[in-house]
Amino acid sequence: MGMTIAEKIIAAAAGKTEVRAGDIHTVELDLLMSNDGTTHLTVDMYNKLKHPRIADVSKLVWIVDHNIPCDSVKTAASQKKMRDFARANGITFYEGEGVCHQVMLEKHVRPGQLIFGADSHTCSYGALGAFGTGVGCTDYLYAMVTGTSWVLVPETLRFNLHGKLSGGVYARDLILYIIGKISANGANYKAMEFGGDGLKTLSISDRIALCNLCVEAGAKTGLCEVDEKTMAYLAEHGREPKHVFAPDADAVYAEVFDIDLGDVKPIVAKPHFVDNVCDAADAAGTHIDEAFLGSCNNGRIEELRVGAEIIKGKKVHPGVRFLVVPASRLVYDQAMKEGLLDIFMDAGAIIMNPNCSVCWGSCQGVIGEGETLISTGTRNFKGRAGHKNSFVYLASAATVTASAVKGEIATADML
């Protein structure tokens, strides 16, 4: 009986020739990522251990991205604790480089790795064929101290992608469409595996958008099959795969979905749940106060290019605040070189330094009572982006930008 990609990665990490869904195995971790959202709590727990130790400091990557620059004295204190500990222990540390998952994908992630991150969107790493999953501080600390953890092997949902996306439709629309199809609980503690001829039409940025939001369907991780685009991305970034795993022909799946990419339309997720989706045309005309183009899901150079093409020669609606936040320093630099930031600024957008920004909802760009945000961020839960009585719609970079121009939810063809 064959294995899925997730099963093969776990088997390799557990030193086994075969694992099955439902098994529990002790595994060796390849990387451990943590950001400023919770690392100070990990440091506090570490300092209370009787025999504190770090199993392999070369596997730790700590990144300040959620509140940068600091928004309060309290935040400054927690980040200082993180910064000082990282320096004292020789931990790889980034500050000002961008959103943690984007930085990890640019600099560290390799196919076949098993990676824990103290952030739920660590599943993004499946875009490069790595098993990334989010954990809490206690599990992170145990892995940091021992280099190992336990994993319950998840069942896998298989998504066979066919054809190609139509013009004006993006991977962001695709994953919102899928979440709407299976529900926010449809992949609870399962792996979501993507393959098929349609996957080959999607860029690495597209695949990141897919895997990043798998957790919003409850998934343990998301995984894309490794192909020539994956290998080209690795070569461009100076890395080699650890393993290249493909699913076996007789792999066992909990369920298989066939998705015709040509059937996907621009999608909007309405408040207050990610699976509360509709065609963007059905939400058209909804008043907005703010628009956000950024985040680990949709803040890469590809999305900035889409937004810049739409807004070039136009102006942000006078009643709208439009925040444009590149996902990393590399993305920011590239956007400057291509003149994209000039286009956004000429239109009246606000350009921010690379960080989580309003997606995180505790610092830059938070919205007030009764206000409405349309966002390329990851979540639209009640209060996610500010006041508990505010409203968040999720959409693609194209829909967000068009909405910023029109002052209400709109797609690019409505301008």
NORCOR-V349295 format. One record per residue. PHI is phi in degrees with one decimal (999 if undefined). PSI is psi in radians with two decimals (none if undefined). BURIAL is I if it has 9 or more other ideal C-beta (glycine too) atoms within 8 Angstrom, else O. Layout:
# NORCOR-V349295
<<PHI:PSI:BURIAL> <PHI:PSI:BURIAL>>
This chain:
# NORCOR-V349295
<<999:2.29:O> <-79.9:3.09:I> <-125.1:2.70:I> <-81.3:3.05:I> <-62.7:-0.79:I> <-58.9:-0.76:I> <-64.6:-0.67:I> <-66.9:-0.70:I> <-64.9:-0.77:I> <-65.0:-0.72:I> <-58.6:-0.78:I> <-63.2:-0.73:I> <-70.2:-0.43:I> <-93.9:-0.08:I> <71.3:0.53:O> <-113.3:2.70:O> <-86.1:-0.34:O> <-155.4:2.42:O> <-134.4:2.79:I> <-130.6:2.65:O> <-54.9:2.32:I> <99.4:-0.32:O> <-68.6:2.67:O> <-117.2:2.23:O> <-133.0:2.58:I> <-83.6:2.27:O> <-127.1:2.69:I> <-97.0:2.27:I> <-85.9:2.55:I> <-90.3:-0.69:I> <-144.1:2.66:I> <-134.0:1.91:I> <-103.6:2.45:I> <-143.9:2.56:I> <-120.1:-3.10:I> <-75.3:-0.02:I> <-65.6:-0.65:O> <-139.0:-0.06:I> <-60.0:-0.58:I> <-61.4:-0.53:I> <-71.2:-0.68:O> <-62.1:-0.75:I> <-61.3:-0.76:I> <-59.7:-0.78:I> <-67.9:-0.69:I> <-59.8:-0.74:I> <-69.6:-0.21:O> <-95.2:-0.09:O> <-68.7:2.56:O> <-69.6:-0.66:O> <-131.3:1.27:O> <-65.8:2.39:O> <-157.8:2.73:O> <-113.0:2.13:I> <-61.2:-0.81:I> <-153.5:1.71:O> <-64.0:-0.40:O> <-67.6:-0.28:O> <-90.8:-0.14:I> <-91.9:2.36:I> <-133.7:2.07:I> <-114.7:2.37:I> <-136.6:2.21:I> <-89.8:2.05:I> <-148.1:-0.37:I> <-76.8:-0.71:I> <-131.4:1.46:I> <-142.5:2.12:I> <-65.2:2.85:O> <-56.0:2.53:O> <-106.2:-0.08:O> <-163.1:2.89:O> <-63.4:-0.66:O> <-62.0:-0.76:O> <-64.6:-0.73:I> <-59.0:-0.69:I> <-66.8:-0.75:I> <-68.2:-0.66:I> <-70.7:-0.61:I> <-63.5:-0.71:O> <-60.6:-0.77:I> <-64.7:-0.82:I> <-62.8:-0.81:I> <-64.5:-0.72:O> <-65.9:-0.75:I> <-61.3:-0.77:I> <-66.7:-0.70:I> <-68.2:-0.45:O> <-112.4:0.11:O> <70.1:0.53:O> <-81.5:2.37:I> <-58.7:2.20:O> <-136.6:2.29:I> <-124.0:2.39:I> <-142.6:2.12:O> <87.0:0.09:I> <-87.9:-0.34:I> <133.4:-2.97:I> <-69.2:2.40:I> <-52.5:-0.79:I> <-70.5:-0.64:I> <-64.3:-0.74:I> <-63.4:-0.74:I> <-62.2:-0.75:I> <-68.2:-0.63:I> <-70.6:-0.58:I> <-118.9:-0.33:O> <-134.3:-0.71:I> <-67.5:2.40:I> <-132.2:2.59:I> <-56.2:2.49:I> <87.8:-0.10:I> <-80.0:2.72:I> <-113.2:2.04:I> <-126.8:2.28:I> <-100.8:2.44:I> <-135.5:2.44:I> <-81.6:0.93:I> <-163.7:2.38:I> <-65.0:-0.43:O> <-89.6:0.33:I> <-61.8:-0.31:I> <-61.0:-0.21:I> <-54.0:-0.51:I> <-68.9:-0.23:I> <-64.0:-0.29:I> <-59.2:-0.50:I> <-104.9:0.26:I> <78.8:0.42:I> <-107.1:2.59:I> <-90.1:1.73:I> <-108.1:2.39:I> <-147.6:2.59:I> <-85.3:2.51:I> <-137.0:2.85:I> <-85.1:3.09:O> <-62.1:-0.66:I> <-66.9:-0.82:O> <-63.8:-0.66:I> <-63.4:-0.78:I> <-61.3:-0.78:I> <-59.4:-0.78:I> <-65.7:-0.65:I> <-64.2:-0.67:I> <-82.3:-0.62:I> <-105.9:-0.37:O> <80.9:0.00:I> <-130.9:3.00:I> <-159.6:-3.10:I> <-112.6:2.60:O> <-135.5:2.28:I> <-84.8:2.04:O> <-63.2:2.12:I> <-81.0:2.68:I> <-68.0:2.85:I> <-124.2:2.36:I> <-97.9:2.25:I> <-101.1:2.28:I> <-117.5:1.87:I> <-88.6:1.99:I> <-95.1:2.31:I> <-126.1:2.59:I> <74.5:-2.60:I> <-146.2:2.75:O> <-69.0:2.50:I> <-72.2:2.83:I> <-58.5:2.39:O> <83.4:0.06:O> <-118.1:2.43:I> <-129.8:2.95:I> <-58.5:-0.56:I> <-58.8:-0.76:I> <-63.4:-0.70:I> <-61.5:-0.84:I> <-70.8:-0.60:I> <-65.6:-0.65:I> <-61.7:-0.78:I> <-65.5:-0.77:I> <-62.2:-0.70:I> <-62.6:-0.58:I> <-72.3:-0.75:O> <-100.8:-0.25:I> <87.3:2.89:I> <-69.4:-0.22:I> <-112.5:0.13:O> <-71.0:-0.30:I> <-125.1:0.46:I> <-51.2:2.14:O> <48.5:0.70:I> <-122.7:2.79:I> <-90.7:2.48:I> <-108.6:1.98:I> <-107.4:2.21:I> <-111.1:2.35:I> <-159.5:-2.88:I> <99.3:2.95:I> <-62.7:-0.50:O> <-68.2:-0.50:I> <-62.8:-0.61:I> <-66.3:-0.32:O> <-84.0:-0.17:I> <-97.6:2.38:I> <-73.3:3.00:O> <-62.7:-0.68:I> <-59.8:-0.74:I> <-59.6:-0.76:I> <-68.2:-0.59:I> <-63.2:-0.76:I> <-59.2:-0.69:I> <-63.6:-0.99:I> <-67.9:-0.61:I> <-56.9:-0.71:I> <-91.4:0.05:I> <-58.7:-0.60:I> <-62.7:-0.42:I> <-73.5:-0.15:I> <-102.6:0.16:I> <89.4:0.09:I> <-69.6:2.61:I> <-72.1:-0.63:I> <-162.8:2.94:I> <-124.9:2.56:I> <-143.8:2.27:I> <-105.4:2.51:I> <-62.2:2.46:I> <-78.9:2.34:I> <-143.0:-2.89:O> <-63.8:-0.52:O> <-68.7:-0.67:I> <-61.4:-0.84:I> <-64.9:-0.63:I> <-66.0:-0.70:O> <-62.5:-0.77:I> <-61.5:-0.79:I> <-61.4:-0.72:O> <-61.4:-0.56:O> <-101.9:0.22:O> <71.0:0.62:O> <-130.8:2.77:O> <-118.7:2.66:O> <-69.3:2.67:I> <-80.1:-0.87:O> <-141.6:2.60:I> <-114.7:1.80:O> <-105.9:2.32:I> <-115.9:2.63:O> <-68.8:2.55:I> <-73.9:2.66:O> <-60.4:-0.51:O> <-104.7:0.42:O> <-60.5:2.59:I> <-99.2:2.17:O> <-115.3:2.55:I> <-66.6:-0.60:O> <-164.4:2.61:O> <-121.5:2.31:O> <-118.7:2.35:I> <-106.8:2.10:O> <-115.7:2.08:I> <-86.5:1.93:O> <-60.1:-0.47:I> <-68.6:-0.29:O> <-82.7:-0.23:O> <-79.8:2.36:I> <-115.2:2.95:I> <-55.5:2.30:I> <-119.9:2.59:I> <-127.2:2.35:I> <-97.1:2.10:I> <-87.6:2.77:I> <-58.4:2.58:I> <-118.6:0.53:O> <-138.0:2.52:I> <-67.1:-0.45:I> <-90.4:0.09:I> <-86.5:1.18:I> <-101.0:2.74:I> <-152.9:2.89:I> <-60.8:2.42:I> <-56.0:-0.57:I> <-61.4:-0.53:O> <-76.5:-0.31:O> <-99.8:-0.06:I> <-56.6:2.45:I> <96.5:-0.16:O> <-69.0:2.17:I> <-61.9:2.45:O> <-127.7:2.68:I> <-107.9:-0.46:I> <-147.1:2.62:I> <-130.6:2.51:I> <-132.6:2.14:I> <-116.7:1.86:I> <169.5:-2.77:I> <91.4:2.96:I> <-68.2:-0.30:I> <-85.5:-0.66:I> <-146.5:0.63:I> <-113.9:0.40:I> <-88.6:3.08:I> <-61.8:-0.57:I> <-62.0:-0.75:I> <-70.0:-0.65:I> <-65.3:-0.64:I> <-63.8:-0.75:I> <-60.8:-0.84:I> <-63.1:-0.74:I> <-64.8:-0.66:I> <-64.0:-0.65:O> <-72.4:-0.69:I> <-92.4:-0.18:I> <-56.9:2.22:O> <80.7:0.03:O> <-115.6:-3.14:O> <-127.8:2.55:O> <-63.2:2.40:I> <-55.1:2.40:I> <-61.0:-0.33:O> <-95.5:0.16:O> <-122.9:2.44:I> <-99.2:2.11:O> <-113.0:1.90:I> <-96.9:2.18:I> <-115.7:2.08:I> <-132.5:1.72:I> <-57.1:2.55:I> <-76.0:-0.32:I> <-154.6:2.95:I> <-62.3:-0.68:I> <-62.5:-0.72:O> <-65.0:-0.75:I> <-59.1:-0.83:I> <-61.0:-0.77:O> <-65.4:-0.70:I> <-63.4:-0.63:I> <-65.7:-0.78:I> <-62.3:-0.61:O> <-86.3:-0.06:O> <79.0:0.20:O> <-68.4:-0.68:I> <-65.6:-0.62:I> <-62.2:-0.71:O> <-62.2:-0.79:I> <-64.6:-0.74:I> <-67.8:-0.69:I> <-60.9:-0.51:O> <-82.9:-0.19:I> <101.5:0.20:O> <-76.0:2.81:I> <-103.3:2.11:O> <-96.0:2.24:O> <-112.2:2.80:I> <-67.8:2.72:O> <-60.4:2.10:I> <-173.0:3.12:I> <-71.2:-0.53:I> <53.8:-2.46:I> <-68.3:-0.28:I> <-59.3:-0.63:I> <-77.9:-0.57:I> <75.5:0.37:I> <-128.2:0.05:O> <-140.7:-1.80:I> <-69.0:2.24:I> <79.5:0.25:I> <-59.1:2.60:I> <-103.4:2.67:I> <-92.2:-3.11:O> <-58.4:2.27:O> <78.7:-0.04:O> <-84.3:2.76:I> <-123.3:2.31:I> <-117.1:2.40:I> <-111.5:2.30:I> <-142.0:2.58:I> <-93.8:0.24:I> <-69.3:-3.00:I> <-95.7:-0.41:I> <-141.9:2.71:I> <-132.7:0.52:I> <-60.8:2.74:O> <-57.4:2.15:O> <81.3:0.05:I> <-59.5:-0.66:I> <-112.0:0.34:I> <149.7:-2.27:I> <-60.3:2.52:I> <-62.9:-0.41:O> <-105.3:0.82:O> <-119.2:3.08:I> <-135.4:2.32:O> <-123.6:2.18:I> <-107.6:2.45:I> <-107.5:2.44:I> <-160.4:3.12:I> <-76.4:2.94:I> <-58.9:-0.64:I> <-65.9:-0.83:I> <-67.4:-0.70:I> <-61.6:-0.79:I> <-66.6:-0.78:I> <-60.7:-0.67:I> <-66.9:-0.64:I> <-62.6:-0.61:I> <-74.0:-0.72:I> <-85.4:-0.38:I> <84.6:0.11:I> <-156.0:2.82:I> <-60.0:2.24:I> <-155.1:2.69:I> <-98.6:2.89:I> <-58.8:-0.60:I> <-75.2:-0.04:O> <-93.7:-0.09:O> <-81.9:none:I>>
